[in-house]
Amino acid sequence: MRRILLGFLVCVSLAACQAEDTETSPGYGLEGYDPNAVETQKTACEARGGTFGPGGLGGFMTCFESPEDAGKRCTKSTDCSTGSCLARSQSCAPITPLFGCNEMLDAEGRRVSLCVD
């Protein structure tokens, strides 16, 4: 019994001396967490000329930007930098992201419905 206990203590002692391999550890914890993420994103958005606010049904904070070709005439999605050609006005979307359900023109100029939440 004494030998078993001594063997157990030796194993435990040796295990405690093992170095932790940080290169292969999964990296759990708060590493990379930015407590100021919303402020950082808002500043970056406004620096690009966007408006930072809630969007979609979830109300998640989003950067709304006006594409360079906003309002430009289009006949298919590839005519617009964002790929969003509004079917009714046949113009590139005035804002990105474009939430809700909208009639759009696809890459071949066909009318399709696109819903984004």
Summary of the structure (lengths in Angstrom):
residues: 117
radius of gyration: 27.5
end to end distance: 67.2
largest distance: 88.4
contacts: 252
relative contact order: 0.11
helix: 25%
strand: 25%
